[in-house]
Amino acid sequence: MYVVKSPLPDTDLKTVSEALQGALVDLLDLSLVAKQIHWNIIGPRFRSIHLQLDEVVDTARRHSDTVAERASALGVPPDGRAATVAQSSGIGSVPQ
């Protein structure tokens, strides 16, 4: 197995890896929350809000992939598991 070694000093790598992991978790949760709202939206502006939420979901998913790949490139294993997202996301919950 090939191990990626980051050129960053350990203290900098720790800071960057925490920032990337936090961003990853928040982006994944944002995509889930936006999709939940997307499925439950009603009202006179349904169509425009529905489409806008689709864009938010697509953007969050695309950026979460970029963030995870950057973490991997630095030798930091990204963690996007559901339990990790549920436990450490900074995105607030939405009412049912």
Gaussian input, Z-matrix of N, CA and C with variables (Angstrom, degrees):
# hf/3-21g

backbone

0 1
 N
 C     1     B1
 C     2     B2     1     A1
 N     3     B3     2     A2     1     D1
 C     4     B4     3     A3     2     D2
 C     5     B5     4     A4     3     D3
 N     6     B6     5     A5     4     D4
 C     7     B7     6     A6     5     D5
 C     8     B8     7     A7     6     D6
 N     9     B9     8     A8     7     D7
 C    10    B10     9     A9     8     D8
 C    11    B11    10    A10     9     D9
 N    12    B12    11    A11    10    D10
 C    13    B13    12    A12    11    D11
 C    14    B14    13    A13    12    D12
 N    15    B15    14    A14    13    D13
 C    16    B16    15    A15    14    D14
 C    17    B17    16    A16    15    D15
 N    18    B18    17    A17    16    D16
 C    19    B19    18    A18    17    D17
 C    20    B20    19    A19    18    D18
 N    21    B21    20    A20    19    D19
 C    22    B22    21    A21    20    D20
 C    23    B23    22    A22    21    D21
 N    24    B24    23    A23    22    D22
 C    25    B25    24    A24    23    D23
 C    26    B26    25    A25    24    D24
 N    27    B27    26    A26    25    D25
 C    28    B28    27    A27    26    D26
 C    29    B29    28    A28    27    D27
 N    30    B30    29    A29    28    D28
 C    31    B31    30    A30    29    D29
 C    32    B32    31    A31    30    D30
 N    33    B33    32    A32    31    D31
 C    34    B34    33    A33    32    D32
 C    35    B35    34    A34    33    D33
 N    36    B36    35    A35    34    D34
 C    37    B37    36    A36    35    D35
 C    38    B38    37    A37    36    D36
 N    39    B39    38    A38    37    D37
 C    40    B40    39    A39    38    D38
 C    41    B41    40    A40    39    D39
 N    42    B42    41    A41    40    D40
 C    43    B43    42    A42    41    D41
 C    44    B44    43    A43    42    D42
 N    45    B45    44    A44    43    D43
 C    46    B46    45    A45    44    D44
 C    47    B47    46    A46    45    D45
 N    48    B48    47    A47    46    D46
 C    49    B49    48    A48    47    D47
 C    50    B50    49    A49    48    D48
 N    51    B51    50    A50    49    D49
 C    52    B52    51    A51    50    D50
 C    53    B53    52    A52    51    D51
 N    54    B54    53    A53    52    D52
 C    55    B55    54    A54    53    D53
 C    56    B56    55    A55    54    D54
 N    57    B57    56    A56    55    D55
 C    58    B58    57    A57    56    D56
 C    59    B59    58    A58    57    D57
 N    60    B60    59    A59    58    D58
 C    61    B61    60    A60    59    D59
 C    62    B62    61    A61    60    D60
 N    63    B63    62    A62    61    D61
 C    64    B64    63    A63    62    D62
 C    65    B65    64    A64    63    D63
 N    66    B66    65    A65    64    D64
 C    67    B67    66    A66    65    D65
 C    68    B68    67    A67    66    D66
 N    69    B69    68    A68    67    D67
 C    70    B70    69    A69    68    D68
 C    71    B71    70    A70    69    D69
 N    72    B72    71    A71    70    D70
 C    73    B73    72    A72    71    D71
 C    74    B74    73    A73    72    D72
 N    75    B75    74    A74    73    D73
 C    76    B76    75    A75    74    D74
 C    77    B77    76    A76    75    D75
 N    78    B78    77    A77    76    D76
 C    79    B79    78    A78    77    D77
 C    80    B80    79    A79    78    D78
 N    81    B81    80    A80    79    D79
 C    82    B82    81    A81    80    D80
 C    83    B83    82    A82    81    D81
 N    84    B84    83    A83    82    D82
 C    85    B85    84    A84    83    D83
 C    86    B86    85    A85    84    D84
 N    87    B87    86    A86    85    D85
 C    88    B88    87    A87    86    D86
 C    89    B89    88    A88    87    D87
 N    90    B90    89    A89    88    D88
 C    91    B91    90    A90    89    D89
 C    92    B92    91    A91    90    D90
 N    93    B93    92    A92    91    D91
 C    94    B94    93    A93    92    D92
 C    95    B95    94    A94    93    D93
 N    96    B96    95    A95    94    D94
 C    97    B97    96    A96    95    D95
 C    98    B98    97    A97    96    D96
 N    99    B99    98    A98    97    D97
 C   100   B100    99    A99    98    D98
 C   101   B101   100   A100    99    D99
 N   102   B102   101   A101   100   D100
 C   103   B103   102   A102   101   D101
 C   104   B104   103   A103   102   D102
 N   105   B105   104   A104   103   D103
 C   106   B106   105   A105   104   D104
 C   107   B107   106   A106   105   D105
 N   108   B108   107   A107   106   D106
 C   109   B109   108   A108   107   D107
 C   110   B110   109   A109   108   D108
 N   111   B111   110   A110   109   D109
 C   112   B112   111   A111   110   D110
 C   113   B113   112   A112   111   D111
 N   114   B114   113   A113   112   D112
 C   115   B115   114   A114   113   D113
 C   116   B116   115   A115   114   D114
 N   117   B117   116   A116   115   D115
 C   118   B118   117   A117   116   D116
 C   119   B119   118   A118   117   D117
 N   120   B120   119   A119   118   D118
 C   121   B121   120   A120   119   D119
 C   122   B122   121   A121   120   D120
 N   123   B123   122   A122   121   D121
 C   124   B124   123   A123   122   D122
 C   125   B125   124   A124   123   D123
 N   126   B126   125   A125   124   D124
 C   127   B127   126   A126   125   D125
 C   128   B128   127   A127   126   D126
 N   129   B129   128   A128   127   D127
 C   130   B130   129   A129   128   D128
 C   131   B131   130   A130   129   D129
 N   132   B132   131   A131   130   D130
 C   133   B133   132   A132   131   D131
 C   134   B134   133   A133   132   D132
 N   135   B135   134   A134   133   D133
 C   136   B136   135   A135   134   D134
 C   137   B137   136   A136   135   D135
 N   138   B138   137   A137   136   D136
 C   139   B139   138   A138   137   D137
 C   140   B140   139   A139   138   D138
 N   141   B141   140   A140   139   D139
 C   142   B142   141   A141   140   D140
 C   143   B143   142   A142   141   D141
 N   144   B144   143   A143   142   D142
 C   145   B145   144   A144   143   D143
 C   146   B146   145   A145   144   D144
 N   147   B147   146   A146   145   D145
 C   148   B148   147   A147   146   D146
 C   149   B149   148   A148   147   D147
 N   150   B150   149   A149   148   D148
 C   151   B151   150   A150   149   D149
 C   152   B152   151   A151   150   D150
 N   153   B153   152   A152   151   D151
 C   154   B154   153   A153   152   D152
 C   155   B155   154   A154   153   D153
 N   156   B156   155   A155   154   D154
 C   157   B157   156   A156   155   D155
 C   158   B158   157   A157   156   D156
 N   159   B159   158   A158   157   D157
 C   160   B160   159   A159   158   D158
 C   161   B161   160   A160   159   D159
 N   162   B162   161   A161   160   D160
 C   163   B163   162   A162   161   D161
 C   164   B164   163   A163   162   D162
 N   165   B165   164   A164   163   D163
 C   166   B166   165   A165   164   D164
 C   167   B167   166   A166   165   D165
 N   168   B168   167   A167   166   D166
 C   169   B169   168   A168   167   D167
 C   170   B170   169   A169   168   D168
 N   171   B171   170   A170   169   D169
 C   172   B172   171   A171   170   D170
 C   173   B173   172   A172   171   D171
 N   174   B174   173   A173   172   D172
 C   175   B175   174   A174   173   D173
 C   176   B176   175   A175   174   D174
 N   177   B177   176   A176   175   D175
 C   178   B178   177   A177   176   D176
 C   179   B179   178   A178   177   D177
 N   180   B180   179   A179   178   D178
 C   181   B181   180   A180   179   D179
 C   182   B182   181   A181   180   D180
 N   183   B183   182   A182   181   D181
 C   184   B184   183   A183   182   D182
 C   185   B185   184   A184   183   D183
 N   186   B186   185   A185   184   D184
 C   187   B187   186   A186   185   D185
 C   188   B188   187   A187   186   D186
 N   189   B189   188   A188   187   D187
 C   190   B190   189   A189   188   D188
 C   191   B191   190   A190   189   D189
 N   192   B192   191   A191   190   D190
 C   193   B193   192   A192   191   D191
 C   194   B194   193   A193   192   D192
 N   195   B195   194   A194   193   D193
 C   196   B196   195   A195   194   D194
 C   197   B197   196   A196   195   D195
 N   198   B198   197   A197   196   D196
 C   199   B199   198   A198   197   D197
 C   200   B200   199   A199   198   D198
 N   201   B201   200   A200   199   D199
 C   202   B202   201   A201   200   D200
 C   203   B203   202   A202   201   D201
 N   204   B204   203   A203   202   D202
 C   205   B205   204   A204   203   D203
 C   206   B206   205   A205   204   D204
 N   207   B207   206   A206   205   D205
 C   208   B208   207   A207   206   D206
 C   209   B209   208   A208   207   D207
 N   210   B210   209   A209   208   D208
 C   211   B211   210   A210   209   D209
 C   212   B212   211   A211   210   D210
 N   213   B213   212   A212   211   D211
 C   214   B214   213   A213   212   D212
 C   215   B215   214   A214   213   D213
 N   216   B216   215   A215   214   D214
 C   217   B217   216   A216   215   D215
 C   218   B218   217   A217   216   D216
 N   219   B219   218   A218   217   D217
 C   220   B220   219   A219   218   D218
 C   221   B221   220   A220   219   D219
 N   222   B222   221   A221   220   D220
 C   223   B223   222   A222   221   D221
 C   224   B224   223   A223   222   D222
 N   225   B225   224   A224   223   D223
 C   226   B226   225   A225   224   D224
 C   227   B227   226   A226   225   D225
 N   228   B228   227   A227   226   D226
 C   229   B229   228   A228   227   D227
 C   230   B230   229   A229   228   D228
 N   231   B231   230   A230   229   D229
 C   232   B232   231   A231   230   D230
 C   233   B233   232   A232   231   D231
 N   234   B234   233   A233   232   D232
 C   235   B235   234   A234   233   D233
 C   236   B236   235   A235   234   D234
 N   237   B237   236   A236   235   D235
 C   238   B238   237   A237   236   D236
 C   239   B239   238   A238   237   D237
 N   240   B240   239   A239   238   D238
 C   241   B241   240   A240   239   D239
 C   242   B242   241   A241   240   D240
 N   243   B243   242   A242   241   D241
 C   244   B244   243   A243   242   D242
 C   245   B245   244   A244   243   D243
 N   246   B246   245   A245   244   D244
 C   247   B247   246   A246   245   D245
 C   248   B248   247   A247   246   D246
 N   249   B249   248   A248   247   D247
 C   250   B250   249   A249   248   D248
 C   251   B251   250   A250   249   D249
 N   252   B252   251   A251   250   D250
 C   253   B253   252   A252   251   D251
 C   254   B254   253   A253   252   D252
 N   255   B255   254   A254   253   D253
 C   256   B256   255   A255   254   D254
 C   257   B257   256   A256   255   D255
 N   258   B258   257   A257   256   D256
 C   259   B259   258   A258   257   D257
 C   260   B260   259   A259   258   D258
 N   261   B261   260   A260   259   D259
 C   262   B262   261   A261   260   D260
 C   263   B263   262   A262   261   D261
 N   264   B264   263   A263   262   D262
 C   265   B265   264   A264   263   D263
 C   266   B266   265   A265   264   D264
 N   267   B267   266   A266   265   D265
 C   268   B268   267   A267   266   D266
 C   269   B269   268   A268   267   D267
 N   270   B270   269   A269   268   D268
 C   271   B271   270   A270   269   D269
 C   272   B272   271   A271   270   D270
 N   273   B273   272   A272   271   D271
 C   274   B274   273   A273   272   D272
 C   275   B275   274   A274   273   D273
 N   276   B276   275   A275   274   D274
 C   277   B277   276   A276   275   D275
 C   278   B278   277   A277   276   D276
 N   279   B279   278   A278   277   D277
 C   280   B280   279   A279   278   D278
 C   281   B281   280   A280   279   D279
 N   282   B282   281   A281   280   D280
 C   283   B283   282   A282   281   D281
 C   284   B284   283   A283   282   D282
 N   285   B285   284   A284   283   D283
 C   286   B286   285   A285   284   D284
 C   287   B287   286   A286   285   D285

   B1=1.4465
   B2=1.5229
   B3=1.3039
   B4=1.4521
   B5=1.5238
   B6=1.3178
   B7=1.4583
   B8=1.5186
   B9=1.3339
   B10=1.4538
   B11=1.5200
   B12=1.3241
   B13=1.4586
   B14=1.5230
   B15=1.3030
   B16=1.4541
   B17=1.5225
   B18=1.3342
   B19=1.4619
   B20=1.5389
   B21=1.3207
   B22=1.4601
   B23=1.5313
   B24=1.3264
   B25=1.4665
   B26=1.5305
   B27=1.3160
   B28=1.4678
   B29=1.5265
   B30=1.3265
   B31=1.4728
   B32=1.5211
   B33=1.3327
   B34=1.4652
   B35=1.5203
   B36=1.3196
   B37=1.4635
   B38=1.5237
   B39=1.3286
   B40=1.4655
   B41=1.5269
   B42=1.3267
   B43=1.4652
   B44=1.5219
   B45=1.3271
   B46=1.4648
   B47=1.5222
   B48=1.3256
   B49=1.4648
   B50=1.5291
   B51=1.3217
   B52=1.4684
   B53=1.5236
   B54=1.3334
   B55=1.4663
   B56=1.5301
   B57=1.3245
   B58=1.4636
   B59=1.5242
   B60=1.3264
   B61=1.4677
   B62=1.5299
   B63=1.3194
   B64=1.4623
   B65=1.5186
   B66=1.3288
   B67=1.4665
   B68=1.5232
   B69=1.3290
   B70=1.4621
   B71=1.5210
   B72=1.3113
   B73=1.4666
   B74=1.5312
   B75=1.3193
   B76=1.4655
   B77=1.5268
   B78=1.3227
   B79=1.4639
   B80=1.5282
   B81=1.3238
   B82=1.4657
   B83=1.5269
   B84=1.3204
   B85=1.4583
   B86=1.5256
   B87=1.3329
   B88=1.4626
   B89=1.5194
   B90=1.3311
   B91=1.4710
   B92=1.5278
   B93=1.3276
   B94=1.4721
   B95=1.5298
   B96=1.3141
   B97=1.4670
   B98=1.5285
   B99=1.3320
   B100=1.4661
   B101=1.5284
   B102=1.3267
   B103=1.4657
   B104=1.5269
   B105=1.3250
   B106=1.4634
   B107=1.5241
   B108=1.3261
   B109=1.4630
   B110=1.5287
   B111=1.3141
   B112=1.4677
   B113=1.5383
   B114=1.3183
   B115=1.4684
   B116=1.5230
   B117=1.3033
   B118=1.4610
   B119=1.5203
   B120=1.3053
   B121=1.4631
   B122=1.5310
   B123=1.3097
   B124=1.4753
   B125=1.5206
   B126=1.2971
   B127=1.4501
   B128=1.5126
   B129=1.3328
   B130=1.4618
   B131=1.5321
   B132=1.2929
   B133=1.4657
   B134=1.5361
   B135=1.3081
   B136=1.4663
   B137=1.5225
   B138=1.3050
   B139=1.4721
   B140=1.5249
   B141=1.3239
   B142=1.4670
   B143=1.5292
   B144=1.3176
   B145=1.4684
   B146=1.5228
   B147=1.3263
   B148=1.4708
   B149=1.5350
   B150=1.3107
   B151=1.4630
   B152=1.5329
   B153=1.3197
   B154=1.4563
   B155=1.5347
   B156=1.3085
   B157=1.4671
   B158=1.5282
   B159=1.3344
   B160=1.4718
   B161=1.5254
   B162=1.3256
   B163=1.4649
   B164=1.5298
   B165=1.3247
   B166=1.4675
   B167=1.5256
   B168=1.3195
   B169=1.4689
   B170=1.5225
   B171=1.3207
   B172=1.4676
   B173=1.5287
   B174=1.3178
   B175=1.4644
   B176=1.5273
   B177=1.3214
   B178=1.4670
   B179=1.5235
   B180=1.3163
   B181=1.4699
   B182=1.5262
   B183=1.3292
   B184=1.4606
   B185=1.5397
   B186=1.3275
   B187=1.4637
   B188=1.5267
   B189=1.3174
   B190=1.4694
   B191=1.5240
   B192=1.3070
   B193=1.4578
   B194=1.5286
   B195=1.3231
   B196=1.4607
   B197=1.5240
   B198=1.3293
   B199=1.4660
   B200=1.5293
   B201=1.3111
   B202=1.4681
   B203=1.5251
   B204=1.3197
   B205=1.4621
   B206=1.5199
   B207=1.3201
   B208=1.4707
   B209=1.5196
   B210=1.3222
   B211=1.4635
   B212=1.5249
   B213=1.3104
   B214=1.4743
   B215=1.5184
   B216=1.3235
   B217=1.4634
   B218=1.5243
   B219=1.3301
   B220=1.4626
   B221=1.5273
   B222=1.3328
   B223=1.4543
   B224=1.5185
   B225=1.3161
   B226=1.4652
   B227=1.5252
   B228=1.3288
   B229=1.4689
   B230=1.5287
   B231=1.3369
   B232=1.4576
   B233=1.5286
   B234=1.3224
   B235=1.4623
   B236=1.5262
   B237=1.3144
   B238=1.4565
   B239=1.5164
   B240=1.3308
   B241=1.4648
   B242=1.5247
   B243=1.3203
   B244=1.4603
   B245=1.5249
   B246=1.3120
   B247=1.4710
   B248=1.5229
   B249=1.3196
   B250=1.4635
   B251=1.5215
   B252=1.3242
   B253=1.4659
   B254=1.5222
   B255=1.3185
   B256=1.4707
   B257=1.5230
   B258=1.3166
   B259=1.4576
   B260=1.5215
   B261=1.3329
   B262=1.4579
   B263=1.5236
   B264=1.3086
   B265=1.4557
   B266=1.5363
   B267=1.3158
   B268=1.4615
   B269=1.5213
   B270=1.3201
   B271=1.4691
   B272=1.5204
   B273=1.3081
   B274=1.4635
   B275=1.5187
   B276=1.2851
   B277=1.4661
   B278=1.5270
   B279=1.2992
   B280=1.4634
   B281=1.5250
   B282=1.3211
   B283=1.4561
   B284=1.5291
   B285=1.3002
   B286=1.4588
   B287=1.4508
   A1=108.68
   A2=116.29
   A3=122.46
   A4=109.21
   A5=116.90
   A6=122.11
   A7=108.49
   A8=116.55
   A9=121.67
   A10=108.18
   A11=116.46
   A12=121.36
   A13=107.86
   A14=116.00
   A15=121.40
   A16=110.96
   A17=117.22
   A18=120.48
   A19=111.96
   A20=116.96
   A21=120.64
   A22=111.32
   A23=116.91
   A24=119.14
   A25=109.24
   A26=117.15
   A27=121.80
   A28=113.52
   A29=118.06
   A30=119.76
   A31=110.88
   A32=117.12
   A33=120.52
   A34=111.08
   A35=115.84
   A36=120.27
   A37=110.74
   A38=117.19
   A39=120.95
   A40=110.68
   A41=116.80
   A42=121.68
   A43=110.84
   A44=116.57
   A45=121.15
   A46=110.81
   A47=117.21
   A48=119.55
   A49=110.92
   A50=117.97
   A51=120.57
   A52=110.67
   A53=116.59
   A54=120.34
   A55=111.25
   A56=116.54
   A57=119.71
   A58=111.42
   A59=117.29
   A60=120.42
   A61=110.22
   A62=117.17
   A63=120.38
   A64=112.08
   A65=115.84
   A66=119.98
   A67=110.74
   A68=116.66
   A69=120.61
   A70=111.32
   A71=116.33
   A72=121.32
   A73=110.40
   A74=117.16
   A75=120.03
   A76=112.03
   A77=117.34
   A78=119.89
   A79=111.77
   A80=116.16
   A81=119.02
   A82=110.70
   A83=116.57
   A84=120.00
   A85=111.03
   A86=116.92
   A87=120.07
   A88=110.95
   A89=117.12
   A90=119.28
   A91=110.90
   A92=116.90
   A93=120.27
   A94=111.64
   A95=116.89
   A96=120.91
   A97=110.05
   A98=116.66
   A99=119.98
   A100=111.17
   A101=116.75
   A102=119.83
   A103=110.75
   A104=117.45
   A105=120.90
   A106=110.71
   A107=116.45
   A108=120.30
   A109=109.67
   A110=116.53
   A111=123.75
   A112=111.19
   A113=116.07
   A114=120.28
   A115=112.03
   A116=118.01
   A117=121.21
   A118=114.61
   A119=117.35
   A120=120.40
   A121=110.36
   A122=115.56
   A123=121.41
   A124=107.76
   A125=116.63
   A126=119.91
   A127=113.23
   A128=115.09
   A129=120.85
   A130=114.18
   A131=118.22
   A132=121.13
   A133=110.89
   A134=115.57
   A135=122.08
   A136=112.27
   A137=117.09
   A138=121.56
   A139=111.99
   A140=117.84
   A141=119.84
   A142=111.22
   A143=117.74
   A144=120.67
   A145=110.09
   A146=116.05
   A147=121.63
   A148=110.02
   A149=117.00
   A150=121.56
   A151=111.71
   A152=115.77
   A153=119.32
   A154=111.14
   A155=116.67
   A156=120.16
   A157=111.14
   A158=116.66
   A159=119.50
   A160=110.64
   A161=116.79
   A162=121.00
   A163=111.06
   A164=116.70
   A165=120.59
   A166=109.73
   A167=116.83
   A168=121.48
   A169=110.49
   A170=117.36
   A171=120.79
   A172=111.61
   A173=116.84
   A174=121.13
   A175=110.80
   A176=117.57
   A177=120.99
   A178=110.71
   A179=117.39
   A180=120.56
   A181=111.37
   A182=116.11
   A183=120.23
   A184=110.51
   A185=115.88
   A186=119.44
   A187=112.06
   A188=117.52
   A189=118.92
   A190=109.91
   A191=117.07
   A192=120.60
   A193=110.67
   A194=116.95
   A195=121.45
   A196=111.06
   A197=116.44
   A198=121.09
   A199=110.55
   A200=117.21
   A201=121.04
   A202=111.15
   A203=117.21
   A204=120.19
   A205=111.68
   A206=117.53
   A207=120.30
   A208=110.59
   A209=116.35
   A210=119.34
   A211=109.83
   A212=116.67
   A213=121.00
   A214=111.64
   A215=116.55
   A216=120.66
   A217=111.42
   A218=117.09
   A219=121.44
   A220=112.29
   A221=116.39
   A222=120.14
   A223=113.33
   A224=115.99
   A225=121.56
   A226=107.83
   A227=118.66
   A228=119.39
   A229=111.18
   A230=118.11
   A231=120.56
   A232=110.60
   A233=115.85
   A234=120.64
   A235=109.32
   A236=115.47
   A237=121.12
   A238=112.78
   A239=116.34
   A240=119.47
   A241=110.26
   A242=115.73
   A243=121.47
   A244=112.01
   A245=117.10
   A246=120.36
   A247=111.10
   A248=116.87
   A249=120.74
   A250=110.43
   A251=116.25
   A252=120.41
   A253=109.78
   A254=117.59
   A255=121.89
   A256=111.77
   A257=116.42
   A258=120.97
   A259=113.41
   A260=118.20
   A261=118.41
   A262=116.33
   A263=118.63
   A264=120.48
   A265=111.36
   A266=114.10
   A267=119.89
   A268=112.24
   A269=117.03
   A270=122.01
   A271=107.81
   A272=115.79
   A273=119.95
   A274=112.72
   A275=115.70
   A276=119.71
   A277=109.65
   A278=115.30
   A279=121.17
   A280=108.69
   A281=116.24
   A282=117.90
   A283=111.47
   A284=116.35
   A285=120.42
   A286=109.15
   D1=134.36
   D2=179.46
   D3=-87.72
   D4=132.12
   D5=179.83
   D6=-109.30
   D7=128.50
   D8=178.28
   D9=-83.89
   D10=128.91
   D11=177.73
   D12=-109.92
   D13=122.64
   D14=-178.81
   D15=-74.02
   D16=143.77
   D17=175.70
   D18=-78.21
   D19=-6.94
   D20=-178.51
   D21=-77.62
   D22=146.20
   D23=171.53
   D24=-61.88
   D25=153.92
   D26=-174.72
   D27=-54.83
   D28=-41.73
   D29=-178.78
   D30=-66.31
   D31=-39.97
   D32=177.63
   D33=-68.52
   D34=-40.06
   D35=178.91
   D36=-62.18
   D37=-39.47
   D38=178.00
   D39=-62.05
   D40=-44.84
   D41=179.64
   D42=-63.31
   D43=-47.21
   D44=-179.37
   D45=-65.16
   D46=-42.06
   D47=-177.78
   D48=-66.66
   D49=-37.58
   D50=176.98
   D51=-65.69
   D52=-40.56
   D53=178.78
   D54=-65.77
   D55=-43.47
   D56=179.16
   D57=-65.82
   D58=-42.02
   D59=179.47
   D60=-64.26
   D61=-42.75
   D62=178.12
   D63=-62.17
   D64=-42.42
   D65=178.20
   D66=-64.91
   D67=-41.48
   D68=179.63
   D69=-60.04
   D70=-49.37
   D71=-178.58
   D72=-61.67
   D73=-44.41
   D74=-179.23
   D75=-66.74
   D76=-39.36
   D77=178.30
   D78=-66.03
   D79=-41.41
   D80=177.82
   D81=-63.58
   D82=-43.47
   D83=179.86
   D84=-67.34
   D85=-39.69
   D86=177.00
   D87=-58.46
   D88=-41.66
   D89=179.60
   D90=-64.43
   D91=-37.08
   D92=179.26
   D93=-71.06
   D94=-43.62
   D95=-179.98
   D96=-64.81
   D97=-44.28
   D98=179.47
   D99=-62.29
   D100=-38.27
   D101=178.20
   D102=-67.87
   D103=-38.93
   D104=177.20
   D105=-60.69
   D106=-45.36
   D107=178.19
   D108=-64.80
   D109=-42.49
   D110=179.26
   D111=-53.70
   D112=-42.19
   D113=-178.05
   D114=-72.89
   D115=-21.47
   D116=-172.71
   D117=-113.59
   D118=8.44
   D119=-178.36
   D120=-75.38
   D121=137.70
   D122=175.89
   D123=-139.44
   D124=166.98
   D125=174.20
   D126=120.49
   D127=-179.12
   D128=-173.30
   D129=-66.25
   D130=-26.48
   D131=-179.78
   D132=-105.25
   D133=26.24
   D134=-177.26
   D135=-49.11
   D136=-53.49
   D137=-171.88
   D138=-61.16
   D139=-48.43
   D140=-176.99
   D141=-67.78
   D142=-39.89
   D143=178.75
   D144=-68.78
   D145=-40.75
   D146=178.14
   D147=-57.05
   D148=-47.18
   D149=-179.35
   D150=-67.82
   D151=-39.28
   D152=179.15
   D153=-64.77
   D154=-39.58
   D155=177.64
   D156=-65.08
   D157=-35.31
   D158=174.39
   D159=-59.07
   D160=-40.61
   D161=178.59
   D162=-65.26
   D163=-41.00
   D164=178.34
   D165=-61.29
   D166=-45.90
   D167=179.72
   D168=-60.92
   D169=-48.22
   D170=-179.47
   D171=-61.03
   D172=-43.19
   D173=-179.79
   D174=-65.39
   D175=-45.07
   D176=179.96
   D177=-62.63
   D178=-41.51
   D179=179.87
   D180=-66.53
   D181=-42.20
   D182=179.93
   D183=-63.08
   D184=-44.94
   D185=-179.06
   D186=-71.13
   D187=-32.14
   D188=177.32
   D189=-64.17
   D190=-36.92
   D191=177.54
   D192=-65.55
   D193=-42.37
   D194=178.13
   D195=-62.10
   D196=-45.60
   D197=179.74
   D198=-61.57
   D199=-45.40
   D200=-179.75
   D201=-63.27
   D202=-40.21
   D203=179.23
   D204=-67.66
   D205=-34.74
   D206=177.33
   D207=-68.29
   D208=-39.00
   D209=176.50
   D210=-61.82
   D211=-46.53
   D212=178.98
   D213=-59.76
   D214=-39.19
   D215=-179.80
   D216=-63.95
   D217=-24.66
   D218=177.90
   D219=-92.29
   D220=1.85
   D221=179.89
   D222=84.43
   D223=16.13
   D224=179.76
   D225=-105.38
   D226=118.84
   D227=-179.09
   D228=-73.57
   D229=116.76
   D230=177.89
   D231=-69.97
   D232=146.20
   D233=-178.99
   D234=-123.81
   D235=102.09
   D236=-179.85
   D237=-111.54
   D238=22.77
   D239=-179.93
   D240=-67.06
   D241=150.02
   D242=-177.78
   D243=-55.29
   D244=-42.37
   D245=-179.27
   D246=-63.92
   D247=-38.17
   D248=179.04
   D249=-67.65
   D250=-43.25
   D251=178.54
   D252=-62.28
   D253=-46.69
   D254=-179.13
   D255=-61.24
   D256=-36.93
   D257=-175.50
   D258=-80.48
   D259=-32.92
   D260=-169.07
   D261=-123.17
   D262=7.73
   D263=179.85
   D264=-71.04
   D265=144.22
   D266=175.16
   D267=-95.19
   D268=1.67
   D269=179.28
   D270=-80.56
   D271=130.42
   D272=179.39
   D273=-69.04
   D274=161.02
   D275=179.18
   D276=-81.10
   D277=156.15
   D278=177.65
   D279=-108.75
   D280=144.92
   D281=177.58
   D282=-62.61
   D283=151.31
   D284=-179.69
   D285=-68.17

